């Protein structure tokens, strides 16, 4: 039988077969995909082939094969090995939820995530959430960020789940597609999902006053079928995001505004740092390119982590349990 993985707990997988039935499945022995060294061999969204075994009244599945992936998105492993963790596979688009405070989402995190999704050919929509809660200064910051990202081709949506603002626009963008919702813990992801599909009734929690960040509610990534011809993958709150396996000479290609100027650089292998007659640096001096984007580029290029309060290589400890 063939089906799609809807939930993974690390040892068991919930698979929806092509006939619409759900099966509790496991994998037999070691399971590796050629060319991918990951902590989890199977991810939510994977299309798999499985056999059904019957013991007494209980039916369980054994996953035999993973079908070719259209794409997948990964993060760095929590430990210091070179392994990665596959968050989800076969995704049409990602909604990256951004909040200005409670908790803050920094541009370094946004840019690293956009590099990763562009590298894996996944469309990303920036969702500025909780806009009903912002004062004039925070609203000005949203406008500033929207100017940066819309100018380089990213769709931006302002949303308020509590006031039902632009929820219909989000649903329209989701229709007919498999979407993944991602963001720091506390950005209102589960609240937004519930606004989009109230029947899901995902658990939500308040912001932690002590640390000014969200308490996680989702432990494992999970896919849901929605009532308006859409699928959603809900993920654990991400504390930071690591960029993996991108050659330094190719990194600029994943910054659309850099890539557009690449042909005007003097050297074909220009990495936009110390080279003479670099079109990217000229555009930067003219403020035609965002300094925050260039700073993110340099951080990734040098292999630096994000600053101390939003490291790139871990998720919240609770999310790893």
RAZISUL-V716053 format. One record per pair of residues at least 24 apart in sequence whose ideal C-beta (glycine too) atoms are under 6 Angstrom apart, sorted by the first residue. I is the first residue (numbers start at 1). J is the second residue. D is the distance in Angstrom with one decimal. If there is no record, write none. Layout:
{{I & J & D} {I & J & D}}
This chain:
{{1 & 50 & 5.7} {2 & 49 & 5.4} {4 & 47 & 5.7} {5 & 42 & 6.0} {5 & 44 & 5.4} {5 & 46 & 4.6} {6 & 223 & 4.4} {7 & 222 & 4.5} {8 & 44 & 5.7} {9 & 220 & 5.6} {15 & 61 & 6.0} {23 & 61 & 4.1} {24 & 60 & 5.4} {25 & 50 & 5.4} {25 & 61 & 3.5} {25 & 63 & 5.2} {27 & 63 & 5.0} {28 & 62 & 5.3} {37 & 83 & 5.4} {38 & 84 & 5.1} {38 & 86 & 5.1} {39 & 77 & 5.5} {39 & 83 & 5.2} {39 & 85 & 4.9} {40 & 85 & 5.9} {40 & 86 & 5.7} {43 & 86 & 4.1} {43 & 88 & 5.5} {43 & 89 & 4.8} {44 & 88 & 4.9} {44 & 221 & 4.4} {44 & 223 & 5.3} {44 & 233 & 5.7} {45 & 88 & 4.6} {45 & 89 & 4.1} {45 & 90 & 4.4} {46 & 89 & 4.8} {71 & 120 & 4.8} {71 & 121 & 5.4} {71 & 122 & 5.6} {73 & 120 & 5.4} {75 & 241 & 5.9} {75 & 242 & 5.6} {76 & 242 & 3.2} {76 & 244 & 5.9} {76 & 313 & 4.5} {78 & 314 & 5.7} {84 & 244 & 5.5} {88 & 180 & 5.5} {88 & 221 & 5.6} {88 & 233 & 4.9} {91 & 122 & 5.4} {91 & 178 & 5.8} {91 & 180 & 5.1} {92 & 177 & 3.9} {92 & 178 & 4.9} {93 & 123 & 4.2} {93 & 177 & 5.9} {93 & 179 & 5.2} {94 & 122 & 5.7} {94 & 124 & 4.8} {94 & 180 & 4.8} {94 & 182 & 5.8} {95 & 125 & 5.1} {95 & 127 & 5.1} {95 & 179 & 6.0} {95 & 181 & 5.0} {96 & 124 & 5.7} {96 & 126 & 5.5} {96 & 182 & 5.5} {97 & 127 & 4.9} {97 & 129 & 5.0} {97 & 183 & 3.3} {97 & 187 & 4.3} {97 & 189 & 5.5} {98 & 126 & 5.9} {98 & 128 & 5.3} {99 & 129 & 5.6} {99 & 130 & 5.4} {99 & 187 & 4.7} {100 & 138 & 4.4} {100 & 141 & 5.4} {102 & 207 & 5.2} {103 & 184 & 5.3} {103 & 186 & 4.8} {103 & 212 & 5.9} {103 & 213 & 4.2} {106 & 310 & 5.6} {107 & 292 & 4.4} {108 & 296 & 5.1} {108 & 306 & 4.6} {109 & 310 & 5.7} {111 & 296 & 3.6} {112 & 241 & 4.9} {112 & 243 & 5.2} {113 & 241 & 5.1} {115 & 243 & 5.4} {115 & 254 & 4.5} {116 & 243 & 5.7} {118 & 254 & 4.6} {119 & 254 & 5.5} {125 & 155 & 4.8} {126 & 154 & 5.7} {126 & 156 & 4.7} {127 & 157 & 5.3} {127 & 159 & 5.4} {128 & 158 & 4.8} {129 & 159 & 5.2} {129 & 187 & 5.7} {129 & 188 & 4.8} {130 & 188 & 5.6} {131 & 158 & 4.7} {131 & 160 & 5.2} {132 & 160 & 4.1} {132 & 163 & 4.9} {148 & 290 & 4.7} {152 & 256 & 4.7} {152 & 257 & 4.7} {153 & 256 & 5.6} {161 & 188 & 5.9} {161 & 191 & 4.5} {161 & 192 & 4.8} {161 & 195 & 4.2} {167 & 195 & 5.0} {170 & 196 & 5.9} {171 & 196 & 5.7} {174 & 230 & 4.3} {175 & 228 & 6.0} {175 & 229 & 5.6} {175 & 230 & 5.4} {176 & 229 & 5.6} {178 & 231 & 4.3} {179 & 232 & 5.4} {180 & 233 & 4.2} {181 & 234 & 5.8} {182 & 235 & 5.5} {184 & 237 & 5.7} {185 & 213 & 6.0} {185 & 214 & 3.5} {185 & 216 & 4.6} {185 & 237 & 2.8} {185 & 316 & 5.6} {186 & 213 & 5.3} {186 & 214 & 1.8} {190 & 217 & 5.4} {193 & 234 & 6.0} {197 & 226 & 4.8} {200 & 224 & 5.9} {216 & 316 & 5.3} {216 & 318 & 4.9} {216 & 319 & 5.3} {236 & 319 & 3.9} {238 & 315 & 5.7} {239 & 314 & 5.8} {239 & 315 & 5.3} {239 & 316 & 4.9} {240 & 306 & 5.9} {240 & 310 & 5.4} {240 & 311 & 4.7} {240 & 312 & 4.4} {240 & 314 & 5.9} {241 & 312 & 5.9} {242 & 312 & 4.3} {242 & 313 & 4.9} {243 & 300 & 5.4} {248 & 301 & 5.8} {251 & 301 & 5.8} {255 & 297 & 5.9} {257 & 289 & 5.5}}
